[in-house]
Amino acid sequence: MSISEADLILNKDGSVYHLNLKPEHLSDTIITVGDPSRVYRVSEHFDQIDFEMNKREFITHIGKYKGKKITVISTGMGTDNIEIFLNEIDALANIDLKTREIKSRKKKLKIIRIGTSGALQEDIPLGSHLVSDYAVGLDTLMCFYNLPQSKYEKDIAEGIKETTGVGFTPYVVRGSRRLLEQFGEGMIVGNTVTCPGFYAPQGRKLRLELKHPKLIESLNYFHKDDFWITNFEMETAGYYALAKMMGHEMLSVNAIIANRIKNKFSKSVNKTVDSLIKKVLDRI
């Protein structure tokens, strides 16, 4: 059964609608970053850049690093953008764009997010690198998908709902164990909360009153056995959930640039991010 033109929108040149990419632009390993300017900070390490595409916040560079073909793409912030990115990158891999039919043989991609994050535990230092084992989604993206979750994941989700009083049940999902073993050596292994915003959803107060003024404190203290929440950002849970359902290997690695418990922000963000970029590239 073919997918309709309204469900899978293609540009006149046959590329997918938002990313403006074709299947030949795909590589088996994809690095994603939120900030479009960070694409250049990744690709500056490439031996060569073979292809560039700029479309909205989605900037793509494809090249080689130590002889390996790598794609780096910016996604912008938030799980809404991640939903667009992963659906279109999966379409490039697993849908025949000419016939609009799903391929019988599925391709498994390796996707590594390099992002920034704030720590939620006092003992996580600024400038450290953290790899996300589990992700907790405080966004509503999974209200629109049938995400399978283990009993353990559901129990954590219910516990976070009760502890924070957010009024809805978060979703919890684990990232790729295979990629964690490949990329996580020497990093802090943690569990990441994904928030649907940067200010109130992360406990920041400017002019508006917070509905959940003790959110940071609640997340800091919550634990189930040895499961503690270590950090938060705005994309990882969406990545982990969609990649799990699509059958891709997905991992999020984080440059810790703030500690919300100590109310400290890094003065050397670029240094921390650049060292994480180089670490990931060398482990591909």
KOLMIPA-712219 format. One record per residue: z negated, x, y negated of N, C-alpha, C in turn; residue in three letters. Coordinates in steps of 0.001 Angstrom, whole numbers, plus 500000, padded with zeros to 6 digits. Each point is the difference from the previous one (the first is absolute). Layout:
BEGIN
ZXYZXYZXYALA;...
This chain:
BEGIN
500000500845501200500000499155498800500000500875498757MET;500946499787499104500104500844498814499020499547498920SER;499576500954499175499073499743498905500805499582498773ILE;499553498980499314500774499429498899500078500944498800SER;500972499738499126500176500789498786498830499822499038GLU;499325498875500097498850499753499127498753500728500481ALA;499888500222501323498840500690500547500145501518499924ASP;501182500491500275500272501436499902501083500178498940LEU;499569500309498789500935500121498874500549501423499962ILE;501317500098499921500664501298499914500756500099498678LEU;500102501215499484500801500247498810501487500033500374ASN;500857500027499003501445499971500240500478501187500839LYS;499285501125499895500395501189500775499412500008501403ASP;499292498918500383499429499905501342498607500571500132GLY;499416500463498905498643500556500033498967498879499908SER;498772500272500450498939498997499910499612499797498536VAL;499562498803499679499944499502498630499166500858499038TYR;498732500264500342499125500701499065500105501523500101HIS;500038500510501214500022501457500181501360500605499670LEU;501049499173500093501372500467499746500397501132500956ASN;499538499902501242500288501011501023500808499380501137LEU;500714500871500723500760499613501181499394500689501226LYS;500344499547501195499421500604501204500197501506500094PRO;501120500518499499500237501448500096499053500809499121GLU;499293499331499099499049500702499136498630500154500656HIS;499821499392501147498698499983500655499735501313500733LEU;498752500451499977499582501121500842498839499528500866SER;499725500723501075498941499584500918498618500106499360ASP;499852500936499030498729500197499315500150499635498530THR;499121499129499524500061499525498625498645500214499338ILE;500014500637498841498797500141499181500080498972498887ILE;498912499279499774499982499045498900498921500383498988THR;500283499721498748499054500223498905500051498773499103VAL;498904499696499326500004498862499110500700500294498685GLY;499679501131499419500501500400498688501421500553500110ASP;500989499384499324501373500517500073500133501473499617PRO;499195500468499043500096501406499593499543500951501099SER;499218499482500956499507500851501075501088500327501021ARG;501073499222500011501134500315500882500519501398499694VAL;500097500322498724500523501308499588499038501129500383TYR;498719499689500013499009501014500372500000500262501499ARG;500523499052500778500199500233501430501315500747500233VAL;501071499498499412501331500557500290500217501384499398SER;499156500418499047500145501351499456499725501072501053GLU;499342499582501079499730500938501101501147500037501014HIS;500942499060499901501098499945500969500900501234499874PHE;500591500392501113500999501077499983501245499532499259ASP;500302498717500147501154499414499336499806498503499900GLN;500588499375498974499988498554499849501431499513500200ILE;500183499123500977501347499558500378500381498655499393ASP;498992499218499597500305498647499514498873499528499090PHE;500364499307498910499020499398499098500424498573499669GLU;498998499122499895500266498623499589498840499517499135MET;500317499419498847498993499416499118500265498513499855ASN;499048499167500409500134498543499877498621499415499723LYS;499805499521498788498707499468499599498931501073500213ARG;498874499622500636498967501001500273500271500789501280GLU;501065499641500712500323500654501273500949501177499756PHE;499437501183499933500790501225499839500008500729501335ILE;501168500379500447500158500636501316500651501370499867THR;499406501000500644500620501314500167500047500306501489HIS;501148500439500471500157500390501402500456501442500034ILE;499307500793500799500363501407500077499437500642501245GLY;499931501322499975499485500746501153498851500893499560LYS;498987500041500854498864500893499808499834500818501269TYR;500227501297499885499961500897501167500909499477501112LYS;501168499511499591501015499557500948499846498576500497GLY;498935499309499601499760498627500468500404499001498920LYS;500751498967500399500420498971499060498823499085499670LYS;499743499832498711498870499200499539500447499096498860ILE;499519498779500019500209499060498903498682499802499268THR;500020500058498673498818499655499206500399498865499068VAL;499166498942499991500296498797499230498753499565499231ILE;500177499624498745498902499403499246500027498485500192SER;498825499408500028499894498563500269499430499209498837THR;499424500693499010499199499271499036498660499625500629GLY;499175499262499262498646499693500449499889498609500599MET;499118499844500976499666498688500531500694499655501301GLY;499358499130500787500550499647501308501231499102499891THR;500220499359498837501233499223499836501205500928500031ASP;499889501154499361501085500982500046500151500605501391ASN;498879500195500684500051500562501352500718499034500935ILE;499802498710499800500671498999500831501516500077499825GLU;500448500192498765501435500169499749500499501278500649ILE;499298501096499752500426501301500533500113499985501517PHE;498951499557500692500004500087501461500997499047500636LEU;500162498812499448500991499088500554501413500553499853ASN;500285500612498850501360500510499794500240501301500754GLU;498993500847500122500183501241500753500132499682501488ILE;499274498972500460500125499565501395501364499369500250ASP;500509499274499006501338499414500150501052501088500163ALA;499864501094499253500940501117500132499955500591501404LEU;498822500000500596499829500618501317500342499058501150ALA;499705498720499838500000499115501174500831498723499876ASN;500763499884498932500916498868499855501402500538499735ILE;500972499465500714501394500344499734500410499260498724ASP;500192500727498910500254499355498715501370499335499922LEU;500911500370500885501326499374500004499982498657500730LYS;499362499967501161499929498747500756498772499177499638THR;499025500630499328498735499373499628499178499606501219ARG;500168500716501078499234499723501206499006501131500272GLU;498856499623500563498974500990500340500484500831501183ILE;499841501305499891500456500892501054499115499853501237LYS;500612500123501167499240499867501245499099501210500218SER;500451501160499527499195501222500143499374500335498649ARG;498669499957499936499300500184498744499721501479499722LYS;500070500362498725499712501356499555498597500055499417LYS;499240501012500418498633500175499518500009501091498924LYS;499615499651498793499955500945498889498600500588499855LEU;499925501203499444498727500615499632499899499970498479LYS;498983499316499498499843499810498562498627500519499582ILE;499970500874498990498750500575499520499858499702498513ILE;498974499270499648499707499742498591499142501119499444ARG;500425500588498887499192500970499264499552499322498717ILE;498711499698499902499530499248498853498708500546499421GLY;499568499388498902498716500339499391499009498891500299THR;498726500344499948498987499046500423498652500355499385SER;499129498986499921498640500210499545499021499911501155GLY;499035500918500031499014500035501078498928498940499782ALA;499512499444501116498938498998499965498711500487500648LEU;499972501278500350498787500615500524499667501233499156GLN;498737500180499728499556501054499080500354501401500481GLU;500048500186501335500201501349500537501466500385500152ASP;500931499175499532501423500354500050500366500653498668ILE;500318501282500002500192500719498735501360499746499352PRO;500024500099498686501264499985499281500853501173500468LEU;501306499771500106500896501071500423500191500092501500GLY;499307499161500760500149500045501456501189499163500438SER;500403500189501256501089499238500599499431499132501111HIS;500388498738500014499452499040500958501135499279500706LEU;499909499901501316500988499262500783499375498687500448VAL;500750498913499847499480498665500289500171499655501478SER;498883499785500694500040499554501388500263498491500024ASP;499078499231499476500179498555499848500240499668498524TYR;500635498856499763500159499476498654499511498562499961ALA;499367499638498902499477498656499785500757499382498834VAL;500677498889500225500782499359498950499211498927499279GLY;499744500207498705499404498963499168501077499194499279LEU;501253500261500345501119499237499444500347498854500963ASP;500936499157499588500330498810500804501323500124500763THR;500584501193500063501313500149500621500027499479501435LEU;498953500280500768500003499600501404499747498511500210MET;499773499251498914499965498546500133501377499444500340CYS;501041500811499820501367499557500202500648500623501248PHE;499244500779500750500479500607501241498989499749501112TYR;500471500068501226499116499846501160499589501380500489ASN;498993500566499379499527501344500344499034499936501181LEU;500324500673501116499027500061501099498877500978499658PRO;498760499562500222498842500857499750499080499988501214GLN;499391501138500260499053500084501103498692499315499609SER;499148499752500974498697499402499715499204500891499059LYS;500087501303500228499297500969499137500466499864498556TYR;501311499922499796500552499867498654499578498676499354GLU;500013498929500786499581498696499472498519499998499637LYS;499177500668500810498565500063499713499729500753498702ASP;500740501091499784499847500755498748500416499135498816ILE;501122499289500154500487499147498923498971498929499628ALA;499412499366501004498995498968499735498764500604499342GLU;499638501203500436498841500668499411500213500337498534GLY;501192500455499656500309500326498602500035498732499153ILE;500546498922500557500016498711499286498573499564499669LYS;499114500086500984498618499568499808499263500904499011GLU;500228501309500118499290500960499155500427499916498540THR;501307499862499773500518500008498627500013498629499355THR;500053498933500825500072498651499469501320499681499328GLY;501095500627500473501294499814499335500603498614500209VAL;499519499234500994500482498630500144501223499849500873GLY;500506501086500549501125499951500931499773501111501024PHE;500714499909501112499833501010501043501030501109499818THR;499550501232499773500938501122499917500687500224501349PRO;500996500866500021500589500405501273499741501481500197TYR;499885500382501256499676501385500360501002500475501028VAL;500531501196499818501019500508500916499936501518500038VAL;500302500557501156499930501451500192501369500635499810ARG;499997501207499438501234500749499834500396500721501277GLY;501028500828499920500531500702501161499064501128500445SER;499522499913501228499165501077500545500819501275500188ARG;501249499820500378500879501152500213500192500786498707ARG;500283499302498900500194500687498730498692500561499458LEU;498892499318500259498713500528499556499726501354500635LEU;500297500118501291499814501275500683500946501071499464GLU;501216499581499607500989500957499495499680500478498589GLN;499521499109499144499845500329498585498553500127499531PHE;499044499506500781498645499851499493499073501189500159GLY;500457501089500612499115501138500230499408500519498685GLU;498672500129499993499312500527498826499761498980498908GLY;500521498771500150499774498953499005498779499168500393MET;499397499364499018498969499010500276500674498791500646ILE;499457499520501104500529498802500654499172498816499525VAL;500672499036499372499263498893499421500645498651500241GLY;499413498986499398500484498627500084500192499477498579ASN;501190499520499726500441499758498637500103498509499688THR;499465499604498856500161498636499511501206499946499062VAL;500861499024500222501156499776499133499721498792499113THR;500075500218498691499665498974499018501266499434499347CYS;499976498734499584501172499372499389500078500217498486PRO;499352501034499507500028500311498581499195501252499735GLY;500033500475498768499352501258499637498681499798499269PHE;499840498872499337498809499799499182498959499147500734TYR;499945498726499801498959499188500651499977500142501519ALA;501173500037500685499954500157501457499451501348500460PRO;499870500948499070499365501274500323498688500180499235GLN;499447498875499527498690500038499362499974500564498598GLY;501168500114499339500034500528498632499871498844498997ARG;499184500205498989499785498977498979500395500544498638LYS;500916499309499340500352500331498621499487498856499109LEU;500864499049499657499542498871499163499606498775500815ARG;500562499862501202499768498794500790498830500175500964LEU;499264498923500195498879500022500936500512500042501444GLU;499270500678500857500366500125501405499401498853500813LEU;500805499442500887499495498958500893499114500613501073LYS;500303501248500389499222500698501035499489501317499427HIS;498977499950499146499525501216499325499386501035500926PRO;499624499601501201499393500943500945500975500408501105LYS;501312499854499751501005500307501018499913501452500455LEU;499928500928499061499949501427500356498763500293500844ILE;498862499470499564498755500207500734500087499421501409GLU;500589498815500125500119499352501311500890500798500943SER;501131500494499490500905500791500824499373501340500369LEU;499246500573499082499329501274500255498997499895501146ASN;499263498895500043498938499860500997500472499394501311TYR;501149499314499984500438499331501225500305501007501110PHE;499534499687501200500413500780501170499777499173501253HIS;500772500311501009499843499403501329500012501145500992LYS;498858500267500597499836501186500856500359501236499169ASP;501029500754500409500364501195499230501197499755499083ASP;500341498738499765501084499657499093499442499852498590PHE;500389500911499110499628499948498592501274499981499163TRP;499945499343498862501134500000499082499899501234499107ILE;501067500769499958499951501285499300500699500013498650THR;501016499158499822500813500102498784500804498715499799ASN;500575499867498798500905498879499795501175500361499113PHE;501070499196500184501256500163499277500737498665500050GLU;501358499995499975500698498728499834501148499747500980MET;500188500844501040501151499802500877499755500110501507GLU;499022500796500427499921500430501395499947498853501007THR;499208498967499745499875498913500974501332499291500220ALA;500757499793498937501322499386500142500918500849500842GLY;499972501309499771500776500935500815499626499894501473TYR;498698500091500285499549500041501390500325498704500730TYR;499808498873499325500239498708500651501477499790500305ALA;500857500214499016501433499781500204500582500996500995LEU;499597501267499893500509501017500926499585499686501435ALA;498789499526500178499529499629501343500868498907500591LYS;500291498965499209500802498886500503501450500394500240MET;500503500941499208501390500440500138500189501089501046MET;498903500636500412500093501046501009500250501394499456GLY;499650500239498729500175501324499409498674500762499999HIS;500087501324499928498817500847499874499719500166498504GLU;498783499662499567499673500016498579498639500644499767MET;499951500884498997498742500672499665499882500124498489LEU;498789499809499502499711500159498575499063501180499803SER;500411500949499150499132501113499631499738499920498503VAL;498781500333499620499539499707498647499427501227499308ASN;500425500227498773499380500990499133498848499310499279ALA;498785500443500219498833499367499387499849500528498574ILE;500261499112499039499981500419498593498862499341499213ILE;499245499138500659498856499365499347498902499763501027ALA;498752499992499546498884499573500834499288498887499242ASN;500167498759500501499494498842499285498482499871500083ARG;499390500611500996498547499941500113499362500931498971ILE;500616501154499792499506500945498991500592499751498617LYS;500989499075499921500707499740498740500636501267499435ASN;500667500736500880500677501243499611501500499862500227LYS;500794500600499102501455500035500142500470501438499901PHE;500963500360500860500456501382500103500703500468498733SER;499783501262499672500711500639498893501195500809500502LYS;500249499983501307501119500775500570500768499145501013SER;500442498824499548500705499061500870501266500625500572VAL;500815500606499149501280500559500449499808501070501069ASN;499005500829499825499725501058500979499644499402501363LYS;499165498972499993499590499355501249501179499326500689THR;500823499307499221501157499303500566501029500998500519VAL;500283501044499220501019500978500404499605500733501277ASP;498727500320500159499561500675501223500110499073501205SER;499800498691499777500162499035501093501473499852500375LEU;500881499970499014501442499944500264500429501166500869ILE;499591501196499623500393501201500755499417499971501413LYS;498796499521500140499346499915501314500790499064500927LYS;500402498848499467500758499036500798501353500567500387VAL;500717500587499051501320500555500291499928501067501087LEU;498997500846499947499874501076500986499639499497501382ASP;499525498752500108499598499458501301501047499057500596ARG;501091499811499297501066499136500543500724500707501144ILE;
